[in-house]
Amino acid sequence: MMPGRTVLTAKHFMNGDEACAEGALAAGCRFFAGYPITPSTEIAEHLARRLPEVNGVFIQMEDELASMAAILGASAAGSRSMTATSGPGLSLMMENIGLGVMLELPCVVVDVQRGSPSTGLPTMAGQADVMQARWGTHGDHEIAAYAPWSPQEMFDLTVLSFNVADRYRLPVLLMSDEVVGHMVEKVVIPPAEQIQYWERKRPTSPPGSRFDPFRADDEDLVPPIVHAGEGYRIHYTGLTHNEHGYPDMSAETHNRLVTRLVEKVRRNADQIIRTEGYYLDDARIVVVSFGCTARSARRAVREARQLNIPVGLLRLISLWPFPEHIVRDLAQRVDDFIVAEMNLGQMSREVERVARREVKGVHHAGGAMISPEPILEAIVESAKVYSA
Amino acid sequence: MTQATFTDSHPLDQIIRSDRMPHIWCPGCGIGIVMHCYAQAILEYSLPAEKHVVVSGIGCSGRVAGYMNIDSYHTTHGRAIPFALGIKLTKPELMVTVFSGDGDLAAIGGNHLIHAARRNVDIKVICVNNFNYGMTGGQVGPTTPKGAFGTTAPYGNPEQPFNLPYLLAAVGANFVSRWTAMHVRQVKEDILYSFSKPGFTFIEVLAPCPVGFGKSNDIEDGLEEMELYRQRSVLVCDGDVRAEGLVIDLREEKPIYVGRFIDRDLAVYMPVKLETVE
């Protein structure tokens, strides 16, 4: 058997999970560790077949705790690495996502969300892991998370997730959902040379000289990364550590470290955040949505426009960091926010926090896609209030 | 009268982060002895120190990663083995050793221990077994002898302990041995041997923990526990890992069986590689 091609440049008809797997390969991912869980399993199945074709490593681990630890280890040795799961598995991964934040090890964690909490609705969609993505691991931290709304974006945002992970030394979450994961659509995989590749920042001094692996001298607050086996004799610890990487049990060092880890993301938020607007220029009402629900929201907004309602859609392509300045700017000039999401108000809460006003939620606990009708109804209701 | 002499360096300075000394371990603790054996084995082995990686979990033994002057990773509680697996499969040319304690490896990390041994992945595990959770102050763990006391077993431990060599032999490790912190030469020799042995290797080293385990179980200090090891250790050469004989109970006049129990060549885990056909 010939080694397979890494980038399957062509127009494809494939589901979101497979597109995610191909996105990972195109991005240079050569290590996947995972545990089967619906509705993400196709990602593991696809990579089990494809990774050996490109001399990559696929391993099915004993659980999600191990999967997450293994991809951090692979990342520490220099590989682009990924795992994929759904809510119950994401809960188990939280422990080592925190380690990834603390050790600043780039990796990508895919969550194909299903109905939750607990075992919930294994085969049906949900979007209720949004706040777990943000706050699931303990302690102050910032995280990056993307929410694809199509198989095409499963490909594109997987590539972006790897780039953001490497550029900012972060675990990045791809927060998909069962609808997008299992939806089959056209996916265009571009030529390899058109796929962006953001390099990890690497040390400039050779091994042997004094080197502080956690000193971030650059304005972006990202320290250059050193991999296992490169001769620097580096120490990584989940304990609070100083710039040299050594444990330092002092309040001052702790505050300096955690503040930098948080500031690293906040300062670079504009480079991480992705949003898309429809009809926002003259909008008086804004629907905020993401993932599969944004597809219904776009339909509802189009129909409302036909009713001459000045409504627009803000689609959150990135969930975290939250696009605060965009929502704040909109809040200056629009009358009303409607947040449509397949949970009972997680992102509504965030929009309220930033817009500093009450928003209307079109919420459902999950299990079926929110259809355009309730979103349209909410738009019409809002239009009545604000045109009166 | 003999004059004390002072020296600025130690032969292991190149392998141990002397700028991190003094270490956190209590007087009488056995972990430092085992770390010394590990450092000595690295010095003596043919691979340059730059190609050695140590991964630890959490606990007193987990601090070893922070003291070794090689690429070192102090990870989360119980997850050292899967983290190490990620490194090893990415860079197979590295010698990846997991150095951790019995609670970290056999309790919270027990599932990873079993599965890594089942896969027979090429990772070297050094497990310091001090029969309790030392860092948190002497709680019972999965290796605490039945009836022994701990801060969470004030009436005596009601549970059966793990027989770790028996477990590791059953699931498929290529090399399993047990020694005590008194057996410095054997520990060093076995670590050295494990470096040259492909597959999953497991070396259990019984170690005194006078502050955690000893205080609750009438073992006055580290020296007394070492004396118990000296008196009771019985070398086993026939690879017998039957559960009955290997259960340790320091409070009874029973032998402590030590030695190399398993040394075999089962197939070592390799990620799937597709052969290129012209």
Interface residues (C-beta under 8 A of the other chain):
Chain A: M1 M2 P3 R30 F31 A33 P52 E53 N55 V57 F58 I59 M61 E62 D63 L65 A66 S67 A69 A70 I71 L72 G73 A74 S75 A76 A77 G78 S79 S81 E95 N96 G98 L99 L103 P207 A228 G229 E230 G231 Y232 R233 I234 H235 Y236 T237 G238 L239 Y246 P247
Chain B: R17 R20 A49 E50 K51 V53 V55 A65 G66 N69 I70 D71 S72 Y73 H74 T75 T76 G78 R79 I81 P82 F83 A84 L85 G86 I87 K88 L89 T90 K91 E93 L94 N111 H112 I114 H115 P271 V272 K273 L274 E275 T276 V277
